[in-house]
Amino acid sequence: MGVIRLDAATVLLQWAAGGLLFLWFTTRRREVGVGYGWLLRGTYLLLAAGAAFSGFRFGSVPLREASSVAVAAAALVALVVSIVRRRAGVRGQSAEYDRRTERVAAMTGIEREVGAPQAGREFPPWLDLVAPIVAIPGLVAASVDAGGHVWVSLLRTFVGAAFLGSVTDAMLLGHWYLVQPGLPRRHLNELVRALGLIWPLEVIAMLLPVGMVSVWNGTIDDGWNGQLGWFWAACAVTTIALVVVTRLALRERYYSAVMAATGLLYLAILTAFGTDLVARAVLAG
């Protein structure tokens, strides 16, 4: 019975699409600074370009490669628009700055100037949704081309995109608090919560036939006497454990809690990629 192949072009497209989707998820409230968007759009633009290159170089699925190019182009357009409109700032960030300034003035009696009024139009958050949308046809094509049961393949591809994107964005957002320390923690909490909700879908998708159960019972030979199957299980369990511990860390009032959470998310990226990629590599054997 055929199983799903592991393809670098598909993985890179998944990663870029999921990351850009959760970029919108975070910036839709207009509180995170414009630089965060620049960082993520530039990163995922390169990943999408890498997806297109890998597809053209190592075995093309035309619709997937077209989607990869479209994702890179959409990310580039969004990046350029964000840079052009940077002077408008971010509405929520400016409002939070003014609120804190007024609070300090009320407590100390020292008058401080509030932020300058916004100049021009802000970056429209919906523009970040274009890239994930144009990635959909390519991800569907990659799922069909991968082989195995089509619905299982589709589930693994789309859930995997969300899984990889959410854990990567959570780690990068944790670092962004060094740049924007007054940013409310709810943004990071929302991403970590989303990761926790996606995790069971990811695990279930990898257990569906033909899945990791076949590695444990010996139907599929992983080449390591089943050890990779148990390694996958350890990655999956460790990922959700890190999600839980990260959420507990974010309950602490001290600023250092955000940095501790970011460190935990570093580890979560390693285990999350193990959960997704190890399974698909084994099942592709």
C-alpha positions in Angstrom: 0.0 0.0 0.0 1.4 3.4 -0.9 2.3 6.0 1.7 2.9 9.7 1.5 6.3 10.9 0.2 8.4 13.5 1.9 9.2 16.4 -0.5 11.3 19.4 0.4 9.3 21.7 -2.0 6.0 20.7 -0.3 7.5 21.1 3.2 8.8 24.6 2.4 5.5 25.7 0.9 3.7 24.4 3.9 6.0 26.2 6.3 5.7 29.5 4.4 1.9 29.3 4.0 1.4 28.4 7.7 3.8 31.1 8.9 2.2 33.8 6.9 -1.3 32.7 8.0 -0.3 33.1 11.7 1.4 36.4 10.9 -2.0 37.7 10.0 -3.4 36.0 13.1 -1.0 38.0 15.3 -1.0 41.4 13.5 -4.8 41.6 12.8 -5.2 43.5 16.1 -2.8 46.2 15.0 -0.6 46.2 18.1 2.6 44.5 17.0 5.2 46.8 15.5 5.7 47.0 11.7 9.2 45.4 12.0 7.7 42.1 13.1 5.8 41.9 9.9 9.0 42.8 7.9 10.9 40.0 9.7 8.3 37.3 9.0 7.4 38.3 5.5 11.1 38.4 4.5 11.7 35.0 6.1 8.7 33.2 4.5 9.3 34.9 1.2 12.6 33.1 1.1 11.1 29.8 2.1 8.5 30.1 -0.6 11.2 30.9 -3.2 13.1 27.9 -1.9 10.0 25.8 -2.4 9.7 26.8 -6.0 13.4 26.2 -6.6 13.3 22.8 -5.0 10.3 21.8 -7.0 11.8 22.9 -10.3 15.1 21.3 -9.5 14.1 18.0 -7.9 10.8 17.0 -9.5 8.1 19.4 -10.5 4.4 19.5 -9.6 3.5 22.4 -11.8 0.5 23.7 -9.7 2.6 23.5 -6.5 5.5 25.4 -8.1 3.1 28.0 -9.4 1.6 28.4 -5.9 5.1 28.7 -4.4 5.9 31.6 -6.8 2.6 33.2 -6.1 3.2 33.0 -2.3 6.6 34.5 -2.7 5.2 37.3 -4.9 2.3 38.0 -2.4 4.7 38.1 0.5 6.9 40.5 -1.4 4.0 42.8 -2.3 2.9 42.8 1.4 6.4 43.6 2.5 6.8 46.5 0.0 3.4 48.0 1.0 4.3 47.7 4.7 7.6 49.5 4.1 6.0 52.2 2.0 3.3 52.8 4.7 5.7 52.5 7.7 5.2 56.2 8.7 1.6 55.5 9.5 2.8 53.2 12.3 0.4 50.7 14.0 -2.7 52.1 15.5 -2.9 49.8 18.5 0.8 50.2 19.3 0.5 54.0 19.2 -2.6 53.9 21.4 -0.8 51.7 24.0 2.2 54.1 24.0 0.0 57.1 24.7 -1.9 55.2 27.4 1.3 54.3 29.2 2.7 57.8 28.8 -0.4 59.4 30.3 -0.3 56.9 33.2 3.3 57.7 33.9 2.5 61.4 33.8 -0.4 60.9 36.2 1.8 59.0 38.7 4.9 61.2 38.6 3.5 64.6 37.7 6.1 64.7 34.9 4.5 65.8 31.6 5.5 63.8 28.6 4.5 64.2 25.0 2.2 61.7 23.5 3.1 60.1 20.2 2.8 62.0 17.0 -0.4 61.5 15.0 -0.3 58.9 12.3 0.7 59.9 8.8 -1.2 58.4 5.9 -2.9 55.0 5.7 -1.8 51.9 7.7 -0.8 48.6 6.3 -4.0 46.6 5.7 -3.7 43.3 7.7 -5.8 41.3 5.2 -3.0 41.6 2.7 -1.1 39.0 4.6 -3.9 36.5 3.9 -3.3 36.6 0.2 -0.2 34.4 0.4 -1.8 31.6 2.4 -4.9 31.6 0.1 -2.8 31.3 -3.1 -0.9 28.5 -1.4 -4.0 26.3 -1.2 -4.1 25.0 -4.8 -0.4 24.1 -4.6 -0.9 22.3 -1.3 -3.8 20.4 -2.7 -1.8 19.4 -5.8 1.1 18.3 -3.6 -1.2 16.2 -1.5 -2.6 14.4 -4.5 0.8 13.9 -6.0 2.2 12.5 -2.7 0.2 9.3 -3.0 -1.6 7.2 -0.4 -5.1 8.0 0.7 -5.9 11.4 -0.7 -7.9 12.6 2.4 -5.2 11.5 4.7 -2.6 13.3 2.6 -4.7 16.5 2.5 -5.1 16.4 6.3 -1.4 15.9 6.9 -0.5 18.6 4.4 -2.8 21.3 5.8 -2.5 20.5 9.4 1.2 20.3 9.0 1.3 23.7 7.5 -0.6 25.2 10.5 1.5 23.2 12.9 4.9 24.3 11.5 3.7 27.9 11.0 2.3 28.4 14.5 5.3 27.0 16.4 7.7 29.1 14.3 5.8 32.3 14.7 5.4 31.8 18.4 9.2 31.5 18.8 9.8 34.6 16.7 7.1 36.6 18.4 8.7 35.7 21.8 11.9 37.3 20.6 10.0 40.4 19.4 9.2 41.3 23.0 12.8 42.3 23.3 12.2 44.9 20.6 8.7 45.9 21.9 8.6 45.1 25.6 5.3 46.8 26.2 3.5 44.4 23.8 0.6 42.6 25.7 1.3 39.0 26.4 -2.1 37.9 25.0 -0.5 37.8 21.5 2.0 35.2 22.5 -0.6 33.4 24.6 -2.9 33.2 21.6 -0.2 31.6 19.4 0.8 29.1 22.0 -2.9 28.2 22.6 -3.4 27.8 18.8 -0.3 25.5 18.7 -1.8 23.4 21.5 -5.1 23.1 19.7 -3.4 22.0 16.4 -1.2 19.4 18.1 -3.8 16.7 18.5 -4.9 17.1 14.9 -1.2 16.7 13.9 -0.8 13.6 15.9 -4.1 12.0 14.7 -3.1 12.8 11.1 0.1 10.9 11.5 -1.6 7.9 13.2 -4.2 7.4 10.5 -3.5 4.5 8.1 -1.0 4.1 6.8 0.6 5.8 9.8 2.9 5.5 12.7 1.0 2.5 14.1 2.4 0.6 11.2 5.9 1.5 12.2 5.3 0.3 15.8 3.8 -3.1 14.7 6.5 -3.7 12.1 4.4 -3.4 9.0 6.6 -0.5 7.9 10.4 -0.9 8.4 12.0 2.3 9.5 15.4 0.8 9.2 16.1 1.2 12.9 14.1 -1.7 14.3 11.2 0.6 15.2 13.3 3.2 17.1 12.3 6.1 14.8 8.6 5.3 15.7 9.3 5.7 19.4 11.5 8.8 18.6 8.4 10.3 16.9 6.3 9.5 19.9 8.8 11.2 22.2 8.8 14.3 20.0 5.0 14.4 20.0 4.7 14.1 23.7 7.5 16.5 24.4 5.9 19.1 22.1 2.6 19.2 24.0 4.5 19.2 27.3 6.5 22.2 26.2 3.3 24.0 25.1 1.8 23.4 28.6 4.9 24.6 30.4 5.1 27.6 28.2 1.6 28.6 29.0 2.3 28.2 32.7 5.5 30.3 32.4 3.4 33.1 30.7 1.2 33.3 33.8 4.1 34.8 35.8 4.1 38.5 36.1 7.8 39.1 35.6 9.1 40.1 32.2 11.7 37.3 32.4 8.7 34.9 32.0 8.4 35.9 28.4 12.1 35.1 27.8 11.7 31.8 29.5 8.7 31.0 27.3 10.7 31.9 24.2 13.4 29.5 25.3 10.9 26.7 25.7 9.5 27.5 22.3 13.0 27.0 20.8 12.8 23.5 22.1 9.2 23.1 20.8 10.3 24.0 17.3 12.8 21.0 17.4 10.3 18.6 18.7 7.5 19.9 16.5 9.6 19.4 13.4 10.4 16.0 14.7 6.7 15.2 15.1 5.9 16.3 11.5 9.0 15.5 9.5 10.2 12.3 11.1 6.8 10.7 10.7 6.6 11.7 7.0 10.2 10.6 6.3 9.5 7.2 7.9 6.2 6.7 6.1 7.8 7.7 2.8 10.4 4.9 3.1 
